[in-house]
Amino acid sequence: MTLSRNDTSGLADWVIPAVLVACTSVSILSTDLYTPSLPHLPRLLASNAETVQLTVSLNLAAYALAQLAHGPLADRYGRRRLLLIGMFGFLVASLICATAQTIGGLLAGRIGQGIFASVASVVVILIIRELFDKKRAVRIMGYYGMAMGVAPATGPLLGGYIFILVGWRMNFVLLAVLSAGVFLLVRRFLPETGTRNHGAIQPGQIARGYLDLLRRRAYLRYLIPLTMLFGAFFAFVTAGPFLLIDRLGVATQNYGLYYGLLVLAFMAGGFTVTRLAGRASADRMVQGAIFFATLGGVVLVAPLVAGHESLAVIMIGMAVLSFGIGLILASGPSCLLDGAGDGASGSASALAGSLQMMSGSLGGLLVGSFHDGSAWPLALTIAGFTGIAALGYVGLRPSGRSV
């Protein structure tokens, strides 16, 4: 069965989102599935904590930079074709990780995973926007965000048990198998939605397109919080296992339960968007997202200033932050693409995705560089990122000038 790009009712209303969820779930699992193994990899690969943390931050950096090419490539060759290439490349990179004998080999495989997994983050938003009107797109993004919460919720929990039962390498074998299945789903069910632009990959046009986006206040107003809040969360993705397992005594196989609480908060944010779509503007929901994210940063820092560090306080602060992230990832992309103007959707999605992952990489590098075993590096990094998100959104409010 092949679905037409014009068939956006009935079967296509759930088949297409389900395939898109499957695509992005695999890329999310590539980060979350093996995180419970991180504290153990320095011993298993004769390395150290700082180098092992690079398997997260360099993966995110590759994910970020590759998207700058994926946007123009999607405009030139089509969304579906690029997604198929991405899934196949991800399969190969996962096998490289699974067979790595040194930390260098694992780093190489993780960089490859980042390059190919990032295709989905560019293409998925474009397909949803191109197949559905704005109101339905916002609602679908809300459901999409909720469904996407399943991968990070189950990933660390499953990964912890995989590590205990059969070892860390099987995490990457599982990713290879899943990416092969997703490849077949995309090939069978996903239609082509974009109109190919034969000049999209000309270097001059690419550079002008990105520079034009960075001059648009309406685009930057949503780009900054989307980017910064992503970085705040990935600071926890990198530091969380060390903080919870090594310092606060959480068992490796139980780490996923705590991480799952944050994912439930994220899903609650997405669910809120689905309930409010059509009654509240997407911009108003972005405002709420920034409020909750900033509050989460305050909850993390304030107790530390008072000399109190506890698992409960860290989880509460991170849950509030995660709820805000769920709100903005469901409501923000629509506002972002509106601010980009006509004919720039591929570049707009790619630039946003790239900067989000760069921010995630920076968040990981910061908490890794200042790693002292305590919650201070994580709390200060998150507070700084959420503060910048709020300042960017408020400072770039409409001024009456054309964007």
N, C-alpha and C positions, 0 to 999 in steps of 0.2 A: 504494500500500500504506500502511495506517495501522496502527501498533502499539498495542495496548491497554496501559494502565498495569499490568495484571495479567500481561502476557506478559513475564516477566523471565528467560526461558531461551531457548536457541537463538539465533535471529536477533536478538532484542532485546538479547542480551548483547553483541553487537558493534556493531549498528546505532546504538543509542542513544548509547553512549559515543563512537562515531565522530562523530556529529552534534554532540555536546557539545564534543568536541575542536575541531571545525571552528569552532564559535561562538567559543570562547575564543582559538583561534589567531589569528583576525582581530584581536581586541583587543590581543593581545600584539604582533603585527606592527606595529600602529599606533605602538608605542613603539620597536621595535627596527629596523624596516626602514629608516628614514631617519637613524638615528644616525650612519652614516659621513658624511652630508652636513653634520652640525652645524658642524664647524670651518670650512666653506666658506660657510655661510649669512650670516655677518656681512658678507662682501664682496658676495654676490649680492643681498642685500636692504637694503644700505646701513644696517647695524645694527652691533651689537657682540656679543662673546661672552656677556656677562652677560644681555643681552636675549634672545638666541637660546636660551640655556639655560632661559629661562622657557617655551619651547614644550614642554619636558619637564615642568617642575615644575607649571605651571598646568594642563596636561593631567591630571596625577596628582591635583591638588587638585579639579578638576571631577569626575574619576572617583570620588574619595573621597566628596565631598558628595552627589553624585547617588544613591549607593547607599542613603543614609538614607531616601530616598523610594522607591527600588525595592523594598526589602523589604516594606513595607506594601502597595505596589501589586501585588506578586506574590501576596500573600495575598488581596487583594481581587479582582483580575481574572484571576488564573491565571498560571502560569509561562510557558506556551507563548505566550499573547497578548502578554505583556510582552516576551518575547524577539524576537518578530516586529517589534514597534515599535522595539526597540533596534537591530536589524540595519538596518532601513530608515533610521532617523535617522543611523546611522553612515555609511551610503552617502552621504547628502547632505553630512554634515560633511567627508567625505573629498574630495568634489568641490570644496568651498569651499577646502580646503587646496591642492588641485592648481591652482586658478586664482588664488591669492592673489598680489597684486602688491607688497604691503608686508609688513613684519614684523607689523603690526597685523592684517592679514587672515589671516595664517598663525596667529597666536595665537587669533583667533576660531574658526577651523576646528578647531584643536587642542583648545580647550575643548569644542566640540561633540562631537568624537570621544570625549573623556573621559566626557561625560555619557551617551552612548548605548552606548559599549563596556562600561561598568560593569554593564549589565544582566546580561550573561553571568556575571560573577563572583558575583553573588547567586544567580541561578537555577540554575546548573549544580550546585552543591553540594547544593541542595535536591532537585533531581531525582534525583541519585544516592542520596541518603539515603532518599528516599521510595519508590524503586523496588526497592532492594536491602537485605537484612539487614546488620547491622553488619560482620560478618566479610567479606562479599562487597563491601560498600561500601569498606572500607579497602583491599582488594586492587584494586578498580577505581580508586580514587583513586591508588594506586601506579602502575598502568598509565597512567592519565590523566596523571599527572605526567610520566612518561617520554615519552609522546606529545607532551605540551605542550612538551617540550624541543626538539622539532624546529623549532618556529616561531622561538624566539630564536636557535637555532643557525644556521639558514639565513637569517634576516632580515637581520642586518648584512652577511653575505657577499653576499647577493643585492643588498641596497641599495647596497653599495659599487660593484658593477659597473653597476647601473642608473644611479648618479650619473655614473660615468665615460662610459658609452655614450650615454645619452639624457637625463641631467639629473635633478635632484632631484624635479621635479614628478611624474614617472612613478611614483615610489613611492606617491603618493597615488591616482593613477589605478588602479594595481594593487589597492590596498586597496578602492576602490569596486567594482571588478569582483568581487573575492573576497566582499565582503559581500553582493552581489546573489546570488551562488551559494549562500551560506550561508542567506540568507533562504528560498530555494526548498527547501533541504534541511529546514529546521525546519518549514516549512509542510507538507511531504509526510510526514515520518517521525516527528516528535516528538509523543508523547502528552501530554495534560494530566495532571499528577500531584497537584496540590494541591487541597484542599477550600477553596472560596472563603469568606472571612470578610467579610461585608458591613460590619462595623464596623472593619475593619483600618485604614482611612484616616482615622478620626476623630482630630484632633490630640491630644486628651487621651489617648486610648488609645496612640497612638504614643509620646508623651512618657513615659507611665508604663512602657511596655514597655522602652524604652531605659534608663530610670533603674533599673528592676528588674535588668536585666542587669548594669549597672555595680556593683551591690551584691553580686553573686554571686561568691564567692571561686573556686568551681570553674570558672566561666566566665573570670574574669580571669586565672587561672593559665595558661591557654593563649592567651588573647587577647594578653597582653603579649609573649610570645616570637614569636608569629605576626606581630604588628605590627612589632616592632623588627627582626626579621631581614629582613623585606620592605624596610624602610627602609634597612637596611645595603646590600642589593644594589642598590637604585635609586640610592644614592650613586655606585656604580660606573657604572650606566647613564648618569648625567649627566656624571660627570667622566672616565670611562674613555676616550672618544674623544679628548679634549683631552690627557690624560696620555700615552696610548700613541702617538697620531699626532703631536702637536706637540712633546712633550718627548723621547719615547723612540724616535722615528723609524720607527714602523710605517707602512707605506704604507696609504693610505685603502682601497684595494680588498682589503687583507689584514687589516684590522681584524676582520672577521667570523670569520677563522680563530682568532684569539685568544679572541674572545667565545665561539666555538663550543666551545673547551676547557672553559670554565666551564659551558656548558650540558650537556656530556657529564658533568661532575661532578654537576650537578643531577639528570640522568637516572639516574645511578648511585644517588643517594639514593632516588629513586622506585622503582628496581628492587629495592633492598635491602628496602624496605617490602613489596613483593609477595612476596618470598621469606620474610620473617619473619611475615607475617600469619597468625594462627592459632597461632603458636609463641611469639611475644613480644607483650606487650600494646602497644596504641597509645601508652600513657603512657611505657613503657620506650623506645620509639622516639623519642618527643619528648625524653627525657633525652639520648639519643645525639645528636640534632640540635643541642641547645644546647651540648653538649661540643665538637662539631666546629666550630660557628659561632664559639664563643669562641676556640678554638684558631686559627682563621683570622685573627681580629682580632689576636691576639698575633704571629702570623707576619708580618703587615703592619707592625706598629709597631716590633717589636724591632730589625730591621735598620736602620730609619731612625734610631733612637736611637743606634745604633753608627756612623752616618754612611754607611750603604750603601743606595743606591737602585738597583734594577735591575729590568728587565722580568721576569726569571725569578722573583725573590722576590715581586713583586706578583702574578704569575699563580699561583704556588703558594698564597699566602695566600688569594686569591680562589677558587681551586679547592676548598680545604678548606671555606671558608665556603659555597660553592655546594652542596657535598655535604650539609652540614647543613641548608640550606634545602630541598633536595629531600626529605630525611627528614621535616621538619616539615610541609611543605605536603601530604604524602601521609597522614601519621598524625595531625596536629594537628586538622583540622576535625572528625573524629569525636568526639574528646575535647571539643572546644569546644561542639558541639551537645549532647552529653550534659550538660555543665555548665550549659547554658542552661535546662534544665527543659522540661516539656511545654508545647506550644502556643506556643513562642516561636521556632521555627526560622527563620521569615522574617526577623524582626528581628535574631536572633542572627547569621545569615549576613550581613545587610546591615551591621550595626554593625562586625563583624570586617573585612569587605571595605573599608568606608569608612575605618576607622582604619589599615588596612594601607596604603592609598593615600595617606592623609594623611602617614603616616610616610615613604612613598616620596617624597612631595613635599617634606617637611622635609629628608630626606637630600639631595635635589637642591639645595634652597635653601642648605643649610649649605655644601656643597662649592663651590657657585657664589659664595657671599658671601665665602668665605675663599680663593678661587682665587688661587694665586700661581705656578702652573705646575708645582709640585712634587707629590710623592705625599703630603705631610703632611696636607692637608685631607681627602683620601679616607681615609687610614689612621686618623686620629683620629676621624672620623665613624663609621667602621665599628666601631672598638674601643668607642666609647661606646654605640652601639646594641646590640652583642652583649652588653656588660656589663649593660645594663638588662634585656635578655631573660633572662639567667641569674638576676639578682637577683629579678625578678618571679616566675619559676617557683619558685625555692627559697623565697622569702618567703611565697608563698601556698600552700604545701603544706597538705594537709588538717590541720585543727586539731581535728576531732571535732565541730565545730558544724555545724548544718544549713545547706545552701546553698540 
